[in-house]
Amino acid sequence: MRLAIQSRLFGWLSRAAVPEAGVVVLTQRRIFILPTSAGALFGGTQLGMLLGCINYNLNLGYMLTFLVGALAIVSILHTFRNLAHLRLRAGRAAPVFTGDYAVFPVLLDNTTRLSRRSVALLAAQEGPIYADAPAGVVTPAQLRIPAASRGLLQLGKLRVYTTFPLGLFRAWSNVQLDAHCVVYPRPEKGLVPLPQSMVGDEAGTGSAPGQDDFAGLRKYQPGDSLRHVAWKAVARGQPVMTKQFSGPAAGELWLDWDALPADMHPEARLSRLTRWVLEATRNGQAFGLRLPSLAIAPSVGIAHQEQCLTALALFEL
């Protein structure tokens, strides 16, 4: 019996320690309420007023004391209702680079007919974010968390609280949403030219996609360079097409971990590879990525860039 009680108590205290997927509803059992420092001072003042009324038998003093006390008691209900049955869910956090701030969207879904005022969200000791959640509206709030190192940054424990309407009581609930952000390595600064493309034995023996002669148009595909779009045709109302060029076969550009200097620190290698991935994508150049435990085939486009940057962010983590 004792072990069962201890187990239930431990589970109740640590229930927000595991990330909760989907929508989190602030039910009555999840909300706690206590007086604030202003509420404690207010209570002491009320007690002093009551003692004075008893000592001097002040009928009007009794009326004022009980009236103000009743307002404070009613405010407990309004403070609690400001959080009760509020629904929270996490949005998708866009990837960032090391040293930047990760922005975690949190959606406050108020499905009731009661408007919620001054709801505070506090995470990672960064200071609270306040938001109002009108009735029947999904209100977005954005939490900024510093991304100190590469990898997966978890939102962590989130405290939702309110002191509405009088600031005498604080109602709060601890939740841990299943939200994370991919933190890419910081790109290396300075002049870091891309490595030379490697041409195979059969490369250059015939005509292949290149940059020399115009060879026609094809349907636009996501990731195509905007410099090759036939803008004149688009201006005439025609579908978006991409210009094709022919010339000597181009070699494959590989961003290779093992091709970097042997005495280079692993984090410095990741920073340089990140810089090359961004630069190759900006130039519209096809490239591949080789890591000690992973090889990504050459391709182009934003999706390929995100795949490579994610691999660099999660390398050996």
Phi and psi in degrees as GROMACS dihedral restraints (atoms count N, CA, C in turn):
[ dihedral_restraints ]
;  ai    aj    ak    al  type     phi  dphi    fc
    3     4     5     6     1   -64.1    20    10
    4     5     6     7     1   -42.8    20    10
    6     7     8     9     1   -63.5    20    10
    7     8     9    10     1   -37.3    20    10
    9    10    11    12     1   -64.9    20    10
   10    11    12    13     1   -41.4    20    10
   12    13    14    15     1   -65.6    20    10
   13    14    15    16     1   -42.8    20    10
   15    16    17    18     1   -63.0    20    10
   16    17    18    19     1   -39.7    20    10
   18    19    20    21     1   -64.7    20    10
   19    20    21    22     1   -43.3    20    10
   21    22    23    24     1   -66.7    20    10
   22    23    24    25     1   -39.0    20    10
   24    25    26    27     1   -65.0    20    10
   25    26    27    28     1   -42.8    20    10
   27    28    29    30     1   -64.4    20    10
   28    29    30    31     1   -41.3    20    10
   30    31    32    33     1   -65.3    20    10
   31    32    33    34     1   -35.6    20    10
   33    34    35    36     1   -68.5    20    10
   34    35    36    37     1   -38.9    20    10
   36    37    38    39     1   -74.2    20    10
   37    38    39    40     1   -30.1    20    10
   39    40    41    42     1  -110.4    20    10
   40    41    42    43     1    20.2    20    10
   42    43    44    45     1   -68.9    20    10
   43    44    45    46     1   -22.4    20    10
   45    46    47    48     1   -90.7    20    10
   46    47    48    49     1     6.9    20    10
   48    49    50    51     1   -79.1    20    10
   49    50    51    52     1   -19.7    20    10
   51    52    53    54     1  -102.4    20    10
   52    53    54    55     1   130.6    20    10
   54    55    56    57     1   -56.8    20    10
   55    56    57    58     1   135.8    20    10
   57    58    59    60     1  -104.5    20    10
   58    59    60    61     1   117.8    20    10
   60    61    62    63     1   -80.1    20    10
   61    62    63    64     1   152.5    20    10
   63    64    65    66     1    78.3    20    10
   64    65    66    67     1  -147.5    20    10
   66    67    68    69     1   -89.3    20    10
   67    68    69    70     1   134.0    20    10
   69    70    71    72     1  -108.9    20    10
   70    71    72    73     1   123.3    20    10
   72    73    74    75     1  -104.2    20    10
   73    74    75    76     1   128.4    20    10
   75    76    77    78     1   -82.9    20    10
   76    77    78    79     1    87.5    20    10
   78    79    80    81     1   -79.9    20    10
   79    80    81    82     1   175.3    20    10
   81    82    83    84     1   -62.3    20    10
   82    83    84    85     1   -34.7    20    10
   84    85    86    87     1   -73.2    20    10
   85    86    87    88     1   -12.8    20    10
   87    88    89    90     1   -99.3    20    10
   88    89    90    91     1    -7.1    20    10
   90    91    92    93     1  -105.3    20    10
   91    92    93    94     1   132.6    20    10
   93    94    95    96     1  -118.1    20    10
   94    95    96    97     1   153.3    20    10
   96    97    98    99     1  -145.3    20    10
   97    98    99   100     1   134.9    20    10
   99   100   101   102     1  -145.8    20    10
  100   101   102   103     1   159.6    20    10
  102   103   104   105     1   -67.5    20    10
  103   104   105   106     1   147.7    20    10
  105   106   107   108     1   -82.8    20    10
  106   107   108   109     1   178.1    20    10
  108   109   110   111     1   -62.6    20    10
  109   110   111   112     1   -37.7    20    10
  111   112   113   114     1   -66.1    20    10
  112   113   114   115     1   -36.8    20    10
  114   115   116   117     1   -65.7    20    10
  115   116   117   118     1   -39.3    20    10
  117   118   119   120     1   -65.3    20    10
  118   119   120   121     1   -40.3    20    10
  120   121   122   123     1   -65.4    20    10
  121   122   123   124     1   -38.9    20    10
  123   124   125   126     1   -63.1    20    10
  124   125   126   127     1   -41.9    20    10
  126   127   128   129     1   -63.4    20    10
  127   128   129   130     1   -40.2    20    10
  129   130   131   132     1   -64.6    20    10
  130   131   132   133     1   -38.5    20    10
  132   133   134   135     1   -64.1    20    10
  133   134   135   136     1   -41.6    20    10
  135   136   137   138     1   -62.2    20    10
  136   137   138   139     1   -40.5    20    10
  138   139   140   141     1   -63.5    20    10
  139   140   141   142     1   -41.6    20    10
  141   142   143   144     1   -63.1    20    10
  142   143   144   145     1   -40.7    20    10
  144   145   146   147     1   -62.6    20    10
  145   146   147   148     1   -41.0    20    10
  147   148   149   150     1   -64.3    20    10
  148   149   150   151     1   -41.9    20    10
  150   151   152   153     1   -64.5    20    10
  151   152   153   154     1   -38.5    20    10
  153   154   155   156     1   -65.1    20    10
  154   155   156   157     1   -40.3    20    10
  156   157   158   159     1   -65.1    20    10
  157   158   159   160     1   -38.3    20    10
  159   160   161   162     1   -67.2    20    10
  160   161   162   163     1   -40.5    20    10
  162   163   164   165     1   -68.2    20    10
  163   164   165   166     1   -40.1    20    10
  165   166   167   168     1  -105.5    20    10
  166   167   168   169     1     2.2    20    10
  168   169   170   171     1    54.5    20    10
  169   170   171   172     1    57.1    20    10
  171   172   173   174     1   -97.4    20    10
  172   173   174   175     1   107.8    20    10
  174   175   176   177     1   -66.2    20    10
  175   176   177   178     1   -44.2    20    10
  177   178   179   180     1   -65.5    20    10
  178   179   180   181     1   -31.8    20    10
  180   181   182   183     1   -65.8    20    10
  181   182   183   184     1   -40.0    20    10
  183   184   185   186     1   -59.0    20    10
  184   185   186   187     1   -43.8    20    10
  186   187   188   189     1   -62.0    20    10
  187   188   189   190     1   -45.2    20    10
  189   190   191   192     1   -66.0    20    10
  190   191   192   193     1   -43.2    20    10
  192   193   194   195     1   -61.9    20    10
  193   194   195   196     1   -47.5    20    10
  195   196   197   198     1   -70.3    20    10
  196   197   198   199     1   -33.1    20    10
  198   199   200   201     1   -66.7    20    10
  199   200   201   202     1   -47.8    20    10
  201   202   203   204     1   -66.6    20    10
  202   203   204   205     1   -37.6    20    10
  204   205   206   207     1   -63.9    20    10
  205   206   207   208     1   -38.6    20    10
  207   208   209   210     1   -63.8    20    10
  208   209   210   211     1   -38.6    20    10
  210   211   212   213     1   -62.0    20    10
  211   212   213   214     1   -40.1    20    10
  213   214   215   216     1   -65.4    20    10
  214   215   216   217     1   -39.8    20    10
  216   217   218   219     1   -66.6    20    10
  217   218   219   220     1   -40.0    20    10
  219   220   221   222     1   -65.2    20    10
  220   221   222   223     1   -34.0    20    10
  222   223   224   225     1   -64.4    20    10
  223   224   225   226     1   -24.8    20    10
  225   226   227   228     1   -60.6    20    10
  226   227   228   229     1   -44.6    20    10
  228   229   230   231     1   -63.0    20    10
  229   230   231   232     1   -43.8    20    10
  231   232   233   234     1   -68.4    20    10
  232   233   234   235     1   -36.5    20    10
  234   235   236   237     1   -64.2    20    10
  235   236   237   238     1   -43.7    20    10
  237   238   239   240     1   -65.6    20    10
  238   239   240   241     1   -43.9    20    10
  240   241   242   243     1   -66.6    20    10
  241   242   243   244     1   -21.2    20    10
  243   244   245   246     1   -67.5    20    10
  244   245   246   247     1   -20.1    20    10
  246   247   248   249     1  -110.8    20    10
  247   248   249   250     1   -25.6    20    10
  249   250   251   252     1   -59.9    20    10
  250   251   252   253     1   130.5    20    10
  252   253   254   255     1    66.8    20    10
  253   254   255   256     1    17.0    20    10
  255   256   257   258     1   -75.1    20    10
  256   257   258   259     1   137.7    20    10
  258   259   260   261     1  -108.1    20    10
  259   260   261   262     1   134.0    20    10
  261   262   263   264     1  -124.0    20    10
  262   263   264   265     1   141.5    20    10
  264   265   266   267     1  -148.3    20    10
  265   266   267   268     1   152.2    20    10
  267   268   269   270     1   -92.9    20    10
  268   269   270   271     1   139.6    20    10
  270   271   272   273     1   -90.5    20    10
  271   272   273   274     1  -176.9    20    10
  273   274   275   276     1   -87.2    20    10
  274   275   276   277     1   126.9    20    10
  276   277   278   279     1   -89.6    20    10
  277   278   279   280     1   127.4    20    10
  279   280   281   282     1   -70.5    20    10
  280   281   282   283     1   144.0    20    10
  282   283   284   285     1   -61.9    20    10
  283   284   285   286     1   150.7    20    10
  285   286   287   288     1  -135.9    20    10
  286   287   288   289     1   172.3    20    10
  288   289   290   291     1   -99.7    20    10
  289   290   291   292     1   156.0    20    10
  291   292   293   294     1   -56.7    20    10
  292   293   294   295     1   133.2    20    10
  294   295   296   297     1    97.9    20    10
  295   296   297   298     1   -14.3    20    10
  297   298   299   300     1   -90.0    20    10
  298   299   300   301     1  -178.2    20    10
  300   301   302   303     1  -102.9    20    10
  301   302   303   304     1   129.3    20    10
  303   304   305   306     1   -84.2    20    10
  304   305   306   307     1   134.3    20    10
  306   307   308   309     1  -106.2    20    10
  307   308   309   310     1   114.5    20    10
  309   310   311   312     1  -102.2    20    10
  310   311   312   313     1   113.0    20    10
  312   313   314   315     1   -77.5    20    10
  313   314   315   316     1   131.6    20    10
  315   316   317   318     1  -121.9    20    10
  316   317   318   319     1   125.6    20    10
  318   319   320   321     1  -100.0    20    10
  319   320   321   322     1   124.1    20    10
  321   322   323   324     1   -97.6    20    10
  322   323   324   325     1   110.2    20    10
  324   325   326   327     1  -103.9    20    10
  325   326   327   328     1   108.2    20    10
  327   328   329   330     1  -101.4    20    10
  328   329   330   331     1    99.1    20    10
  330   331   332   333     1   -90.0    20    10
  331   332   333   334     1    -0.3    20    10
  333   334   335   336     1   -93.1    20    10
  334   335   336   337     1   178.7    20    10
  336   337   338   339     1   -94.3    20    10
  337   338   339   340     1     8.3    20    10
  339   340   341   342     1  -104.8    20    10
  340   341   342   343     1   123.0    20    10
  342   343   344   345     1   -72.1    20    10
  343   344   345   346     1   140.6    20    10
  345   346   347   348     1  -105.9    20    10
  346   347   348   349     1   128.6    20    10
  348   349   350   351     1  -115.1    20    10
  349   350   351   352     1   140.3    20    10
  351   352   353   354     1    52.1    20    10
  352   353   354   355     1    56.6    20    10
  354   355   356   357     1   -89.5    20    10
  355   356   357   358     1   125.2    20    10
  357   358   359   360     1  -102.4    20    10
  358   359   360   361     1   139.7    20    10
  360   361   362   363     1  -119.8    20    10
  361   362   363   364     1   126.1    20    10
  363   364   365   366     1  -126.9    20    10
  364   365   366   367     1   126.4    20    10
  366   367   368   369     1  -143.6    20    10
  367   368   369   370     1   139.1    20    10
  369   370   371   372     1    55.3    20    10
  370   371   372   373     1    31.2    20    10
  372   373   374   375     1    55.8    20    10
  373   374   375   376     1    32.6    20    10
  375   376   377   378     1   -96.3    20    10
  376   377   378   379     1     4.3    20    10
  378   379   380   381     1    94.1    20    10
  379   380   381   382     1   144.1    20    10
  381   382   383   384     1   -75.3    20    10
  382   383   384   385     1   152.0    20    10
  384   385   386   387     1  -111.7    20    10
  385   386   387   388     1   127.1    20    10
  387   388   389   390     1  -103.1    20    10
  388   389   390   391     1   142.0    20    10
  390   391   392   393     1  -148.5    20    10
  391   392   393   394     1   147.2    20    10
  393   394   395   396     1  -101.6    20    10
  394   395   396   397     1   138.0    20    10
  396   397   398   399     1  -119.1    20    10
  397   398   399   400     1    93.7    20    10
  399   400   401   402     1   -62.8    20    10
  400   401   402   403     1   161.0    20    10
  402   403   404   405     1   -64.1    20    10
  403   404   405   406     1   132.8    20    10
  405   406   407   408     1    70.7    20    10
  406   407   408   409     1    20.1    20    10
  408   409   410   411     1  -127.1    20    10
  409   410   411   412     1   143.9    20    10
  411   412   413   414     1   -94.5    20    10
  412   413   414   415     1   116.7    20    10
  414   415   416   417     1  -106.9    20    10
  415   416   417   418     1   123.2    20    10
  417   418   419   420     1   -85.3    20    10
  418   419   420   421     1   142.7    20    10
  420   421   422   423     1  -131.5    20    10
  421   422   423   424     1   145.7    20    10
  423   424   425   426     1  -119.3    20    10
  424   425   426   427     1   124.4    20    10
  426   427   428   429     1  -105.1    20    10
  427   428   429   430     1   128.7    20    10
  429   430   431   432     1  -101.6    20    10
  430   431   432   433     1   120.5    20    10
  432   433   434   435     1  -120.9    20    10
  433   434   435   436     1   130.5    20    10
  435   436   437   438     1   -66.8    20    10
  436   437   438   439     1   133.2    20    10
  438   439   440   441     1   -98.0    20    10
  439   440   441   442     1    92.8    20    10
  441   442   443   444     1   -81.2    20    10
  442   443   444   445     1   -26.1    20    10
  444   445   446   447     1  -145.0    20    10
  445   446   447   448     1   159.5    20    10
  447   448   449   450     1   -71.7    20    10
  448   449   450   451     1   163.3    20    10
  450   451   452   453     1   120.5    20    10
  451   452   453   454     1  -151.7    20    10
  453   454   455   456     1   -99.5    20    10
  454   455   456   457     1   119.4    20    10
  456   457   458   459     1   -99.4    20    10
  457   458   459   460     1   118.4    20    10
  459   460   461   462     1   -86.9    20    10
  460   461   462   463     1   145.7    20    10
  462   463   464   465     1   -63.6    20    10
  463   464   465   466     1   -36.9    20    10
  465   466   467   468     1    80.5    20    10
  466   467   468   469     1  -166.4    20    10
  468   469   470   471     1   -71.0    20    10
  469   470   471   472     1   135.1    20    10
  471   472   473   474     1  -119.7    20    10
  472   473   474   475     1   128.9    20    10
  474   475   476   477     1  -103.0    20    10
  475   476   477   478     1   124.9    20    10
  477   478   479   480     1  -109.2    20    10
  478   479   480   481     1   123.1    20    10
  480   481   482   483     1  -146.9    20    10
  481   482   483   484     1   167.4    20    10
  483   484   485   486     1  -155.2    20    10
  484   485   486   487     1   148.4    20    10
  486   487   488   489     1  -119.5    20    10
  487   488   489   490     1    12.2    20    10
  489   490   491   492     1   -64.4    20    10
  490   491   492   493     1   140.6    20    10
  492   493   494   495     1  -101.8    20    10
  493   494   495   496     1   -21.2    20    10
  495   496   497   498     1  -106.8    20    10
  496   497   498   499     1    -9.6    20    10
  498   499   500   501     1    77.4    20    10
  499   500   501   502     1    12.2    20    10
  501   502   503   504     1   -87.2    20    10
  502   503   504   505     1   -24.2    20    10
  504   505   506   507     1  -133.1    20    10
  505   506   507   508     1   149.0    20    10
  507   508   509   510     1  -118.3    20    10
  508   509   510   511     1   120.8    20    10
  510   511   512   513     1  -104.8    20    10
  511   512   513   514     1   135.0    20    10
  513   514   515   516     1  -145.9    20    10
  514   515   516   517     1   163.2    20    10
  516   517   518   519     1  -151.3    20    10
  517   518   519   520     1   139.1    20    10
  519   520   521   522     1   -99.7    20    10
  520   521   522   523     1   126.5    20    10
  522   523   524   525     1  -131.1    20    10
  523   524   525   526     1   158.6    20    10
  525   526   527   528     1  -135.0    20    10
  526   527   528   529     1    96.8    20    10
  528   529   530   531     1   -74.8    20    10
  529   530   531   532     1   149.9    20    10
  531   532   533   534     1   -82.8    20    10
  532   533   534   535     1    79.5    20    10
  534   535   536   537     1  -134.9    20    10
  535   536   537   538     1   137.3    20    10
  537   538   539   540     1  -145.2    20    10
  538   539   540   541     1   162.7    20    10
  540   541   542   543     1  -133.2    20    10
  541   542   543   544     1   136.3    20    10
  543   544   545   546     1   -83.1    20    10
  544   545   546   547     1   125.2    20    10
  546   547   548   549     1  -108.2    20    10
  547   548   549   550     1   113.2    20    10
  549   550   551   552     1   -78.8    20    10
  550   551   552   553     1   155.5    20    10
  552   553   554   555     1   -62.0    20    10
  553   554   555   556     1   151.2    20    10
  555   556   557   558     1   -72.7    20    10
  556   557   558   559     1   128.4    20    10
  558   559   560   561     1   -63.4    20    10
  559   560   561   562     1   143.4    20    10
  561   562   563   564     1   -68.4    20    10
  562   563   564   565     1   141.0    20    10
  564   565   566   567     1   -93.9    20    10
  565   566   567   568     1   170.7    20    10
  567   568   569   570     1    91.3    20    10
  568   569   570   571     1  -173.3    20    10
  570   571   572   573     1   -85.7    20    10
  571   572   573   574     1   107.2    20    10
  573   574   575   576     1  -130.2    20    10
  574   575   576   577     1    88.5    20    10
  576   577   578   579     1   -66.0    20    10
  577   578   579   580     1   149.4    20    10
  579   580   581   582     1   -65.3    20    10
  580   581   582   583     1   148.8    20    10
  582   583   584   585     1   -66.9    20    10
  583   584   585   586     1   160.7    20    10
  585   586   587   588     1   -72.2    20    10
  586   587   588   589     1   143.3    20    10
  588   589   590   591     1   -69.3    20    10
  589   590   591   592     1   147.4    20    10
  591   592   593   594     1  -103.6    20    10
  592   593   594   595     1   126.8    20    10
  594   595   596   597     1  -105.3    20    10
  595   596   597   598     1   129.7    20    10
  597   598   599   600     1   -73.6    20    10
  598   599   600   601     1  -179.0    20    10
  600   601   602   603     1   -66.1    20    10
  601   602   603   604     1   -34.3    20    10
  603   604   605   606     1   -95.6    20    10
  604   605   606   607     1    -0.3    20    10
  606   607   608   609     1   -72.2    20    10
  607   608   609   610     1   142.4    20    10
  609   610   611   612     1    82.8    20    10
  610   611   612   613     1     2.9    20    10
  612   613   614   615     1   -84.8    20    10
  613   614   615   616     1   -11.6    20    10
  615   616   617   618     1  -149.1    20    10
  616   617   618   619     1  -160.3    20    10
  618   619   620   621     1   -92.4    20    10
  619   620   621   622     1   135.9    20    10
  621   622   623   624     1  -149.7    20    10
  622   623   624   625     1   167.2    20    10
  624   625   626   627     1   -54.6    20    10
  625   626   627   628     1   129.3    20    10
  627   628   629   630     1  -151.0    20    10
  628   629   630   631     1  -146.1    20    10
  630   631   632   633     1  -131.7    20    10
  631   632   633   634     1    10.7    20    10
  633   634   635   636     1   -90.3    20    10
  634   635   636   637     1   -68.3    20    10
  636   637   638   639     1  -110.7    20    10
  637   638   639   640     1   140.9    20    10
  639   640   641   642     1   -68.9    20    10
  640   641   642   643     1   129.4    20    10
  642   643   644   645     1  -119.8    20    10
  643   644   645   646     1     4.0    20    10
  645   646   647   648     1   127.3    20    10
  646   647   648   649     1  -170.6    20    10
  648   649   650   651     1  -121.6    20    10
  649   650   651   652     1   151.3    20    10
  651   652   653   654     1  -140.5    20    10
  652   653   654   655     1   166.8    20    10
  654   655   656   657     1   -65.6    20    10
  655   656   657   658     1   138.4    20    10
  657   658   659   660     1   -64.4    20    10
  658   659   660   661     1   136.9    20    10
  660   661   662   663     1  -121.9    20    10
  661   662   663   664     1   142.3    20    10
  663   664   665   666     1   -54.5    20    10
  664   665   666   667     1   132.0    20    10
  666   667   668   669     1   103.7    20    10
  667   668   669   670     1   -14.2    20    10
  669   670   671   672     1   -64.5    20    10
  670   671   672   673     1   144.9    20    10
  672   673   674   675     1   -66.0    20    10
  673   674   675   676     1   135.1    20    10
  675   676   677   678     1   -67.2    20    10
  676   677   678   679     1   -19.6    20    10
  678   679   680   681     1   -69.7    20    10
  679   680   681   682     1   -20.5    20    10
  681   682   683   684     1   -98.7    20    10
  682   683   684   685     1     4.3    20    10
  684   685   686   687     1   -75.1    20    10
  685   686   687   688     1   137.2    20    10
  687   688   689   690     1   -79.9    20    10
  688   689   690   691     1    83.9    20    10
  690   691   692   693     1   -67.6    20    10
  691   692   693   694     1   -31.3    20    10
  693   694   695   696     1   -63.7    20    10
  694   695   696   697     1   -40.7    20    10
  696   697   698   699     1   -66.1    20    10
  697   698   699   700     1   -37.1    20    10
  699   700   701   702     1   -64.5    20    10
  700   701   702   703     1   -39.0    20    10
  702   703   704   705     1   -64.3    20    10
  703   704   705   706     1   -27.0    20    10
  705   706   707   708     1   -84.5    20    10
  706   707   708   709     1     3.7    20    10
  708   709   710   711     1    89.7    20    10
  709   710   711   712     1     8.7    20    10
  711   712   713   714     1   -84.1    20    10
  712   713   714   715     1   163.1    20    10
  714   715   716   717     1   -61.1    20    10
  715   716   717   718     1   158.4    20    10
  717   718   719   720     1   -70.3    20    10
  718   719   720   721     1   121.5    20    10
  720   721   722   723     1  -123.5    20    10
  721   722   723   724     1   155.7    20    10
  723   724   725   726     1  -114.0    20    10
  724   725   726   727     1   134.0    20    10
  726   727   728   729     1   -73.9    20    10
  727   728   729   730     1   139.2    20    10
  729   730   731   732     1  -111.9    20    10
  730   731   732   733     1   141.5    20    10
  732   733   734   735     1  -125.0    20    10
  733   734   735   736     1   152.6    20    10
  735   736   737   738     1  -121.4    20    10
  736   737   738   739     1   157.3    20    10
  738   739   740   741     1   172.4    20    10
  739   740   741   742     1  -166.5    20    10
  741   742   743   744     1   -60.9    20    10
  742   743   744   745     1   142.3    20    10
  744   745   746   747     1   -58.6    20    10
  745   746   747   748     1   131.4    20    10
  747   748   749   750     1   -85.3    20    10
  748   749   750   751     1   148.4    20    10
  750   751   752   753     1   -80.4    20    10
  751   752   753   754     1   169.6    20    10
  753   754   755   756     1   -90.6    20    10
  754   755   756   757     1   134.4    20    10
  756   757   758   759     1   -96.0    20    10
  757   758   759   760     1   117.9    20    10
  759   760   761   762     1  -115.0    20    10
  760   761   762   763     1   127.3    20    10
  762   763   764   765     1   -95.0    20    10
  763   764   765   766     1   100.8    20    10
  765   766   767   768     1  -108.4    20    10
  766   767   768   769     1   127.5    20    10
  768   769   770   771     1   -60.4    20    10
  769   770   771   772     1   -44.1    20    10
  771   772   773   774     1   -72.4    20    10
  772   773   774   775     1   -14.9    20    10
  774   775   776   777     1   -82.5    20    10
  775   776   777   778     1    -8.8    20    10
  777   778   779   780     1   -80.4    20    10
  778   779   780   781     1   161.0    20    10
  780   781   782   783     1   -55.4    20    10
  781   782   783   784     1   140.7    20    10
  783   784   785   786     1   -65.3    20    10
  784   785   786   787     1   -30.0    20    10
  786   787   788   789     1   -89.6    20    10
  787   788   789   790     1     9.9    20    10
  789   790   791   792     1   -80.2    20    10
  790   791   792   793     1   134.1    20    10
  792   793   794   795     1   -64.8    20    10
  793   794   795   796     1   144.7    20    10
  795   796   797   798     1   -55.3    20    10
  796   797   798   799     1   -41.3    20    10
  798   799   800   801     1   -67.3    20    10
  799   800   801   802     1   -34.6    20    10
  801   802   803   804     1   -67.3    20    10
  802   803   804   805     1   -36.7    20    10
  804   805   806   807     1   -62.3    20    10
  805   806   807   808     1   -43.8    20    10
  807   808   809   810     1   -63.0    20    10
  808   809   810   811     1   -38.5    20    10
  810   811   812   813     1   -64.8    20    10
  811   812   813   814     1   -40.5    20    10
  813   814   815   816     1   -68.9    20    10
  814   815   816   817     1   -42.6    20    10
  816   817   818   819     1   -63.4    20    10
  817   818   819   820     1   -36.6    20    10
  819   820   821   822     1   -62.0    20    10
  820   821   822   823     1   -44.2    20    10
  822   823   824   825     1   -60.1    20    10
  823   824   825   826     1   -42.1    20    10
  825   826   827   828     1   -68.1    20    10
  826   827   828   829     1   -38.6    20    10
  828   829   830   831     1   -61.1    20    10
  829   830   831   832     1   -44.6    20    10
  831   832   833   834     1   -65.9    20    10
  832   833   834   835     1   -41.6    20    10
  834   835   836   837     1   -69.2    20    10
  835   836   837   838     1   -41.6    20    10
  837   838   839   840     1   -65.1    20    10
  838   839   840   841     1   -39.4    20    10
  840   841   842   843     1   -66.3    20    10
  841   842   843   844     1   -40.1    20    10
  843   844   845   846     1   -63.6    20    10
  844   845   846   847     1   -32.6    20    10
  846   847   848   849     1   -83.1    20    10
  847   848   849   850     1    -4.2    20    10
  849   850   851   852     1    70.0    20    10
  850   851   852   853     1    27.4    20    10
  852   853   854   855     1   -99.8    20    10
  853   854   855   856     1   133.6    20    10
  855   856   857   858     1   -70.4    20    10
  856   857   858   859     1   138.1    20    10
  858   859   860   861     1  -152.2    20    10
  859   860   861   862     1   157.9    20    10
  861   862   863   864     1  -121.3    20    10
  862   863   864   865     1   164.1    20    10
  864   865   866   867     1  -127.8    20    10
  865   866   867   868     1   128.9    20    10
  867   868   869   870     1  -117.7    20    10
  868   869   870   871     1   122.8    20    10
  870   871   872   873     1  -118.7    20    10
  871   872   873   874     1   164.6    20    10
  873   874   875   876     1   -54.6    20    10
  874   875   876   877     1   -30.7    20    10
  876   877   878   879     1  -120.0    20    10
  877   878   879   880     1    11.4    20    10
  879   880   881   882     1  -157.2    20    10
  880   881   882   883     1   142.7    20    10
  882   883   884   885     1  -134.7    20    10
  883   884   885   886     1   126.6    20    10
  885   886   887   888     1  -110.3    20    10
  886   887   888   889     1   123.0    20    10
  888   889   890   891     1   -63.2    20    10
  889   890   891   892     1   152.5    20    10
  891   892   893   894     1   -61.4    20    10
  892   893   894   895     1   140.0    20    10
  894   895   896   897     1  -164.8    20    10
  895   896   897   898     1  -177.5    20    10
  897   898   899   900     1  -134.0    20    10
  898   899   900   901     1   168.1    20    10
  900   901   902   903     1   106.5    20    10
  901   902   903   904     1   166.0    20    10
  903   904   905   906     1   -66.6    20    10
  904   905   906   907     1   -37.9    20    10
  906   907   908   909     1   -63.2    20    10
  907   908   909   910     1   -40.2    20    10
  909   910   911   912     1   -66.0    20    10
  910   911   912   913     1   -39.7    20    10
  912   913   914   915     1   -60.8    20    10
  913   914   915   916     1   -45.5    20    10
  915   916   917   918     1   -63.7    20    10
  916   917   918   919     1   -37.1    20    10
  918   919   920   921     1   -62.9    20    10
  919   920   921   922     1   -43.8    20    10
  921   922   923   924     1   -69.4    20    10
  922   923   924   925     1   -42.9    20    10
  924   925   926   927     1   -65.7    20    10
  925   926   927   928     1   -35.7    20    10
  927   928   929   930     1   -65.8    20    10
  928   929   930   931     1   -40.0    20    10
  930   931   932   933     1   -62.9    20    10
  931   932   933   934     1   -37.8    20    10
  933   934   935   936     1   -70.1    20    10
  934   935   936   937     1   -37.5    20    10
  936   937   938   939     1   -66.7    20    10
  937   938   939   940     1   -36.0    20    10
  939   940   941   942     1   -98.0    20    10
  940   941   942   943     1    11.6    20    10
  942   943   944   945     1   -61.6    20    10
  943   944   945   946     1   120.6    20    10
  945   946   947   948     1    57.2    20    10
  946   947   948   949     1    33.0    20    10
